[in-house]
Amino acid sequence: MGCIRKTDQGGWRVDFRDQTGARHRATFETRREAETALSDFRRHISQGTFVAAKEVPRFRQVADEWFTGKREHRPSTQAQWQAHIDHHLLPHIGNLRLDQISVSVIEKLRDTLRRRGLSPQTVNKVLTTATAIFKLAVRRNYWTSNAAMSAERLRVTTAELAEDGSRPVRDATRPVRTEEVLSPEELRRLVAAAEPGFYRTLFLTASLTGMRHDELLALRWSDIDLQAGKIFVRRSLSWARLKDESGPARPRFYEPKTKSGIRTLPVPPELLSALRVWKLQCPKGELDLVFPAPTGAPTHRSNVLRYGLYRALRRGGLRRVDMHSLRHSFASALIIAGAPVTEVQYLLGHSSPQTTLKVYSHWFTSTQSDSVHRLSRTLAGNFGHFLDTLDGSRGSAGAGQPSEVLDFTREILAPPAGLEPTAPGLGILCSIHLS
């Protein structure tokens, strides 16, 4: 199925026929390289996966074919993939055939991107896009292996910054840092400092529901049941521009990415009151949005940050955070209040409890409940007659008396007097409402 001969120029030529009977030749500098190549050729021929070098497409062609098949994805997702391809992949490996792209080539690309100032998170995402492109090539028999999949990824640390001092692109599953979270007292100061009406109601809604920024801006009055005290999360708003799209970006509405994103949220009485007042002042529009621009059209998220959030943070004497921090603040407060991870997962719209545990790992590991004491009191109640016989001991340390620390914790976490939270865990947040 092939032979190796030395050439007049001192190299080594492999001569063989593929599974179709077509003849192929390839020249190598050493006999060992030729033997290794012939072994690989024979293996692929026996498996029916051999592809002649002249038939292997260039990475640029496969990348274009891969991206063409992604037109149904959200514009924001398409824009991210397009940036990976146009700015990072094509300039380095776009003109190489797939058989010329080895693991070594991919890892050198990885190191080059890192030296140019890209964060480890961004570099790894670029490699993930390259991996997806190679998967298409393997699936369609353009090539036989996925060099990008085998390349080692960079280690990502939660506090790492890019070389220009900026934070890396947000990773939805990375653990949240404490500086990204506002305490209930800080949330109260933020809402108090916000401009009354649109911004104050928006920030209060974000802080008491944990909704994503784009979910809030896509919310319609028909999604709110003011009588039952419920909000139905059904869509999100995107302003991302599609490839080759000219003119100003236009708003687009999409369903949540996963089924868990479609959810029904409880609304505390304080928020219901604020929403009722805001509904009377809210600009009218065809879309019936809860938080529209003054014309009734969708609001751009950058305007919310520039004219609403950042100004309120400055007036309140608070550190600079973004709208997503209000979501993190909501979740962390629930966890501190002892809400089960499954409740937090549902309210946030996470696809699994594992995502919630990973993102808020710091708060879960640092929060202690009185579960052991409750178990001890239960056992003491069932077996008190037995425990009393143990040298006069009353059982586990103070089984009938909760510790002073726990009493203090319960006092801190208790909801305001007369308030019955709509759902467990929301009580601690309701105190940020302003009359």
N, C-alpha and C positions, 0 to 999 in steps of 0.2 A: 504493500500500500504506500510505498514511497522509499526513497533512497537519499543518501547524502554523499555529495562529491565535492572535492576541493577544486576551486576555480583557479584559473591562471593568475588572477590578481591576488591570490592568497586567502580569499574568503572561503566560506562553506555554503554550498547551495543545496537546498532541500527541494526535491522533485517528487510530486505526489499527485494523485487524483482524488477528487472529492466523491461524495455519495452519488452524484449524478454522472460521474465518469469524466468530468471536466478536469483538465490538467492545470496544475498550479506550480509555480516556482517562487522560492524566496531565498534570499542570500543573507548570511550572518557572518559576523567577524570571527567567531570561534566555533569549533566543533561542538563544544558543550551547549552553546546557545542553539545551534542547529538541531541537536538531538532533543533538547527540551521542547523546541518549537514543533518538531515532527511528532513528538509524543502528544502534544496538545492537539495538533491537527488530527491525528488518528482518533483521539478520544472524541472530539466533536463530530468527526465523520461517522464514527460508530453510533453516536447518539442522534445523528441527523440534524445537528445544530451548526454545522460548519458554515461560515459566511466568508466569502472571498474578500480580501482587503479592498478591492476596487468597488465592491458593492456595499461596503459599510458606509452609512451616511455620516455627515459631519454633525457635531453636537448642535450647531445652529439650526439645522433642518429639523432635528427631532424636537428641539425646544419649541420651535414655532408650531409644530404639529401638536405637541402636548398642550400648549397654551390655547390653541384653537378649540380644543375639546373642553375648555374650562369656562366657556362663555356664560354658562348658566349660574355661575357662582356670583356672590355679592361683589359689587364694584370695589369695595374696600379690599376684599381678598384678592381680586384680580390685580388691583393696583400694586399690592405688596409683591405678588409673584412677578409682575412685569418689572418692577424695580430690581428684584433679585437677578432676573435674566439679563436685562439691558445694561445694568450698571456694574454687575459683579461677575456674572458667568460668561457672557458672550465676549467681553473684551479679553478674557484670559484663555478660554478653551473653545470659543465659538467656532473657530476654523479647524479644529482638530477632529479627525475621525474618531468614532467611539473606541475603536481598537487601539488608538494612540493615547487614550486617557486611562492611565493606571491609578492605583490607589496613591502612589507617590505623587502623581500630578495633582490630584485632588487635595492632598494634604499640604503641598506647596502653595496651592491657591488659598487654602485655609489660612496658612501663616501669613501670606501676603495681605489678605484682607484685614487680619488682626493688626499687622504693623501699620496699616493705613488708618487706623483709629476706630474701626468697627468694633462694637462690643462683642464679647463671646456669644451672647444670645443671638445677635443679628447674624454673626458668622455661621452659627449652627443652623439657623433658619435658611440661610442661603444653601447650605449643604443638603438640607431636607428637600428643598426645591430641586436641586440637582439629582437627588436620589429618585424623586418622583419621575423625572424626565428619563432617567436610565431604566426605570421600571417599565415605562412604555416601550422603550427600545427592546428590552428583553422579551416582553409580552408579544411583540409583533415580529420577533425573530430578526431584528436589525442587528443585534449583537447578543453575546452570550453571557455577559457578566455585568454586575453593577458596582463599579469602582467607588462611587459616591457613598453607597451603603456601607462599604467596608471601611471607609475612612474614619479615623478617630475624631470624635467631637471635642471641642474645647470645654474645659471645666468652667462652670458658671457659678460665681459667688453672689450672694444676694445683695451685697453692698457695693459691688464693683461699678465703677464709672468709666465712661469712655475717656479717651485721652484729652478731649476738649472740655472735660468736666461735666458733660451732660449725662443724664441717666440713659440707660439702654432702653430699647423699645420694650414696652410693657409685655410681659408674659402672663397670660391669664391664670396660669397654674403655679406661678412662683410664690413662695411664702411672702406675706405682707410684712413690711417693716413697721415698727412702732411709730416712726415719725410720719407715716402716711395716715395715721388714725387720729381723729379728734375725740376727745373725751366728751361725755354728755354735757359737761359744763362748757366746753369749748364750742360744741354744737349750739348751745343756747346763745352764746355770745355771737356766733356767726349769724344765726337767724335774726337776732336783735339788731345786728348791724346792717342787715340786708335792706335794700330799698323795699318799702311796703308794696304789696300787690304781687306782681309777676314773680320777682326774684325771691321774696320772702316765702311765698307759697311754694315755689319750686324747691327751694332748699329744705323747707320743712317736710315736703313730700318725699324727697330723696332720703332724708335722715330717718324718717319713720317707716319707710317701706323697703329700703335697700335696692330700689329699682336702678337699673343701669341708666346712664345719661341718655342714650339713644332711645331707650324704652319710654322715658319720661317725655321726651320731645315728640314721640309718636302717639302719646296717649290722647284719646278722644273722650268727650264727655259721655258718650254711649258706653265707654268701658268702665265707668264708675257708677256703682249703685249706691247713691247717697242714703237711701232708706235702709238697706241691708248692711251698709258699711263694708263694701267690698270693691276692690279694684281688679279688673281682669286684664292681665298682661297678654297682649295678642300680637304685637308687632314692634319693630324698631325702625328708626330713621337713619338713612345713610346719605351723605353728601359726596361720596367718593366719585371721582371722575373716571369714566371708562377709557380704555386705550383709543387713541385717535379721535376722541370726542372734543369738539371745539365749542367755544362759547363758555358762558359761566356754568359752573356745576349746578345741577338741579337735584332737588330732594327725591329720594326713592324710599318706599316703605317695603319692608320685608317681614316675613314671619320669623320668629326666633330660630336660631340655628338648630336647636335640638327640641325634642318634645317637652323636655323638662322646663324649657324657657317659657312655655305657655302655662300660666299658673294664675291662681286666684289668691289675692293678698287681703288680709284683714286690715281694716282702717280704724285706728284709734279715734275715739270721739273728738279729741282736740283737732285732729287733722280734718275730720269731717266738717267741723265748724269752719275751719279756715278755707276749705274747698267751697263750701256754700257761699261764703262771702266773696271769694275770688270769682265764682261763676257769674255773679252779677256784674263784675267789672271786666271780665275777660273779653278781648276783641273777638268779634264774630268773623267766621270764615266758612268757606264751603266744606272744609275738612272737619270742622267742629273740634278743633284741637284744644286741649286743656291749657297748653303752654305755647301759644302761637306768637309770632312777631306782631307788632302793632297793626299790620295790615291783615292779620288773620292767616297769613301763610306760615309754613313751617319755620321754626327758629333754627339758625345755624349754631352749632355747639360752641364755635369760637367766640361768638357774640356773648354767650352766657358766661364764658370765662372772663372775657375782657371787660365787659360792662357790668357784670353782676358779681361773680364769685370773688375775683381778685380784689375788687373795691371793698366788698364786705369784709374780707379777711384783713385788709389794711385797717379799716375803721375799727374792727374788733381787736386789733393788736395780736393777730394770730399768724402763725407761720403759713407759708404758701403751700397749698395743696390743690388737687384738682377735683373734679366732680366725682371721680371714682372713689376718692377718699371718703366721701359721705356714705357710700355703699359699704366700704370697709368699716367705717365707724359704727354703722348699724349692726353689722355682723358681729363685731367684737363685743359690743354692748350686750347682745343677746347671749353670747358665749359666757361672758362674765356673770350674767344673771342666771346661768345654769341651764339655758335652753338646750335640749338634745340636739346632737349633730344633724339628725334627720330633719328636724324642724328648720334649722338654719339652712340646710341644703335646699329644702323646698322653697323657702321664702326667697332665696337668692337665685333660684332657677338653675342650680348646678346639676350636672347630669348624674353625679354619684356622690355619696358621702365622702369617698376618698378624695375627691377634688376639694371639698370643704375642709377636710382635715389637713390637707397639704397646704392650702392657701393660708389658713388661720392656725397653723400648727403652734405658733408661739402662745396664742391665747388658750388653746386647749391644754397645753402642757403646763402652763403657769396658773391655771384656774383650779382651785380645790373646792370641792363641795363637801357637804356633811353626810355623804352617802354612807361612809363607814359608821358614823355615829347613829344614823337611822337604822342601819342593820343591827348595830349593837343593842339599840333600844328595843328593837323587835324581838331579838333573841332573849333579851333580859325579861321581856314581858311574857314570852312563852315558857321560859325555863327559870323564872325568878326563884322558885322554890329550890332549884338545884344550885343556882349561883349563891344563894344565901348561906349555903352550907360550907362554902369554901373559905374557911377561916374568917368568917364574918364579912368576907368581901362582898361588895354589891355587883361584882362582875367586872366588865371592862370599864376602864377609867371613866368614872362619872357617867355610867350608862344612862342614868335617868336625867342627867343634867347636861345640856349642850354647853360647849365651851363659850367663854366670854368672847373669844374672837369670832365665833360663828354668830353669836347674837349681834355683834357689831356689824358683821357682813350683811346679815339679813336686814338690819335697819338701813344700811346704805342702799341696798338694792330694792327696798320696798317701794311700790308705786305711790304716788301722791294720795293723800287722804280722799276717800270717796270715789276713787277711780277704779273701775273694773276693766282691766285690759281686754281687748277683743280676742287676743291670742296669748298663750303663755310666752313669757320672755319679752313682751313688748312694754311692760310696765316701766322699766328703767328709762326708756326713751321718751315716754310721754311727757316727762317733766320739762322738756325743752320748749314746749308750746308757749307762745306768748299771747297774752290777751290783747 
